[in-house]
Amino acid sequence: MEDMNKASLTKLGWKVSTEPASVWIQCVKARYWKGRCFFSLFPRQNNSWGWKNILATRDLLKKNCCFKIGDGSTVDIWSDPWIPWKEGFMAKLELNNESIAMVGSLETNGLAAEILSENFDPTAIVAEPVPAEVLSNGDLGYGEGDENNNNNNNNDNKTQEKKREIVLGRNVHTTCLAVTEPEANDEFTGDKDAYMASVLARYRKTLLERTKYHLGYPYNLDFDYGALGQLQHFSINNLGDPFIESNYGVHSRQFEVGVLDWFARLWEIEKNDYWGYITNCGTEGNLHGILVGREVLPDGILYGSKESHYSVFKAARMYRMECVKVETLVSGEIDCADFKVKLLANKDKPAIINVNIGTTVKGAVDDLDLVIQTLEECGFTQDRFYIHCDGALFGLMMPFVKRAPKVSFKKPIGSVSVSGHKFVGCPMPCGVQITRLEHINVLSRNVEYLASRDATIMGSRNGHAPIFLWYTLNRKGYKGFQKEVQKCLRNAHYLKDRLLEAGISAMLNELSSTVVFERPLDEDFVRRWQLACQGNIAHVVVMPNVTIDKLNDFLNELVEKRSTWYQDGKVKPPCIAADVGTASCLCGLHK
């Protein structure tokens, strides 16, 4: 009897999906799913018992039926069966394109081949001519073998090597999620809620998938903040100075100051001697630190190594500061010999220096003591220089590494900043900025509207971020962070050794968890593993969530892909000796 009932309901489900002209189906459609596809509907609480049972038959129908595509306007790419030759008739979820929802939108977006490359026979897709590439000198470049390329660029190629063009991501406007007005009966039908639920479900699926292949950027994804979900219903805003309450009562200053005190102890400065705040990102910490330096030394010149984070040079542009880039060693740390030359050339002006506690690409740590020594040798007294330490990632790792150079306010530094969403593992971008209290008065102003003071850059600040940071610092403590640092360093050495064993050029700075290696030839591979690249090199940042198994998956895929990239001998692995040194380069010239 149960089987007969299921068969009868399934037959009704089949009629609903194949006989839209039927009168009873038109009535049901007007009641339950106006303008939607039967297979993408969500059961609603106000649905009848019979209709809920018909909806329940869709899983059985999906296993054995497939859409015949017309204009594709009602067939969902990701959740509907529509590809006859695929197992289950379902498209494989292609990342970064979750906003392309309906099959009919593929043609208008022009992304069919890219989104569903693994679902279609490539020979069935008509290739369009690739537009000419705009080179750095403004000329048009053409693909290899193109007649224009032979006529216009052969002579240039003989005299100089073509520079690698920066590969930018796709324009998000082609895949954005439109905001649409609700229909008059949406509250009754629930269609809008169902649509948004399906979009969010697909987005969550994308996030889960992308997290599996996350290696190139320094974010710790190993966290669980379920206990803080109860606070997400509140608009928590830390307006103005963290140490002075404002009239806005929904704040988290007590958490913020607790976090700041923890970092003050880490960097050895007394409570009464420092000022700081939880920033909205690491860049804001650099912007604030350099701003304090400029206010203390208004005519100072900003010095930073050429491998400093781009936000340092952004600060120079924003504040209209004279900026001098200093050369680096092969390791990526500042070359203090070149620093000395440039200081002496500008000896009449104060110096504002950005010291890197871990460079962006190579994870190199500038020698803070040598920087201070160089300043003193050039005749700069402590009242004529200001040092900001950019410790975005390694600023929190270095204190737990033996033999690491110490970042301490017992030395003549002016400020330190770290990112909260990197090694700590906060789910939203944030950071910590600490400076000397004596310096902050030049920035701080009373704000009557707030009934507080303000020396921050952004004014309004995310009040949830301090709570997340406070929660993690309490759970892990100094010993917990020390264990995670040791794990990261061990795994980074493992990755570097395995790369070299496979004949792949690789470098790992001492005290660093950033492994630098030759840039993969295939940009699809780069995007899949979310690698950060610069010139001929790429890097993997080994964070607490990066396991040995994950590294093995990456290595195995890289070795397999690499064997196809260079198998015919026409293309050879790049020489990266200029980036990592001859000892770490395994190209044909240095192997």
Phi, psi and omega in degrees: 000318180298319179294321178296318179297317179296320179295319180294318178295320180295324177296320176296319177299320179295318179296320179300321185275343186240348183235065185296341182279348181298139184298314184293328179289323176297322178294314179297320181296317179297331182277321192246331185210060179300122175075009182244170177267139181305322186281349181252009181286148172255134176299138180248157181297328183274005177290149176288162181297320180295316181294323177298323179289326175293317178300327182293345181278353187296326180299319178293319178297319183297330182290339189231008180220162185215142179293143166263120190278127170259255176273352175074011187285341182243008182256119181283129183301318193266332187248353181254146176280121184209000181248103191301325186271359178268144176297126184078359178062013187257145176284142173286135181295115176266130188289156175073002181232026184297344182279345174282105192262319187251148181301323181296341181278350183296315182295318182291331179272345178066028186241017185302312183294323184285315184291318187243042184299331181268359181256344185241155170286118184302332182288346180275356182255128181281122181280134176262151179300139179280130180295155180297145181271136178274116181280171185295336180270005178094349179283164177268132177254151182233162182295163181296134178090351180288141182299319178299322180297318181295322184284321191261330193244353184300318181296319179295323182293334179286332186261337180209146178285135180294131180285146177292129177278145177290127180269112180268154177288171182289158177289118185294340179299337180284345183229014186291158178266112184291146173264121184242154179284138176295148175278163187299326184259015182298324181296330181276315184280331183076012183297318183296315179299319180295319179297312181295324178296321180291321178297314181294325178295318177294321180295318178298320178298320177296316180299317179298319181291316183291330178296330179294333186241050183245109184224337192269351184235144191278068178241127177276110183263010181264085180208161177215107182248031181302328182293341183265001180301332181296343183265355185287354180272002184244142176270091186265119186226121178265082182286132171075208186294131181296335187266356181231120181295150173252182178287346178279115190273346183267079183228176179228036182302325182297326175286318183299312181293326175299319177294316180298320178298322179298315179289328177298319176295321180298321183257014169059062172220138184289155182303322184279356184251354184242163169221148179190181176197164176275116183274172179274350177187172179294323179300321180297326176298317177293317179300320182288315181300316180289326176297317177300317178301319180291323179291325178287322181233080188303328181258019182287154175261135179274125177248136175205145178293156183294346178260013175293158178299146185299338180295335179295316181282333172298318179300318180299320179290317182296320185265005180054045181263145171291132186231134179240123177272133182255140179295163179236161171283171179301328180294337183106351179278160185298139177271102186290341174293315177291324177301318180296317179301317184284329173296315182295330179288342181231040187294341183279352181241145178299161182243132172245117190244132171264118178256128183271121171261069185106104179285161187296316188268315186255354180067028181279143181252119177294145179280097184301317181297322179289326176298314179296319179298319180296318177300315181293321179295332179273005175088014179273115175280166187296339178276001180242011172216153179225129181246124171253131180257114177271099181250040188320304179257304190280350177299334177264346181270322186302321181299343183254014180245125178295146178072000180284145176299139187269131173263116186210142176284359170287345173265163184282066175251158184258328183198158176222140175226146174224163175265139179274339183267003180264262186292325180296317180093043176278138185286349176237150179302135177194176180197176178233130178237125178237132176221175179281137181300326182297336181274338192282340182299332180291340180258330191287138179224143173287137179236105184298322181304326181265342190059039182206181173253164178212126174231014180277174177270317189270341182080269174290136181226148181299113181281348178282325185304313178302327180291318177297316179296314179302318181298314182290317180299322179290322182288321185266313183067181182298318183293322179297317178294323179298318178297319181292322177298314180298320177298315180298316181295319178298313182293327178294318177296322178299313180297315181299315180296318180295321177299313180296321178299328180276003180080022181255127180301132183204152180217144175222117177293147174300142179071015185239155173245016179260113182262119181261137180209174183296141183293129176301145184288329186266118180292335176294322177295320178300314181291322181301314182266005176053050182277145174265128186235152175209115182064234182266008182238156173227170176216156170244129176259112183278109181253172182303332181276354181271109183266168176298321179299318179295318178296321178296320177299316179297313181298315182298318179291320179297315180297318179296312180296319183298326180295334177272329181296323188244016188291326184274353177081353180289323177249135182243154177303145183290151172274122181241026181301326180293337182265326187237356182093154184294329182293333183259356181265126182247030177290174181302332183280328188246358185297000000 
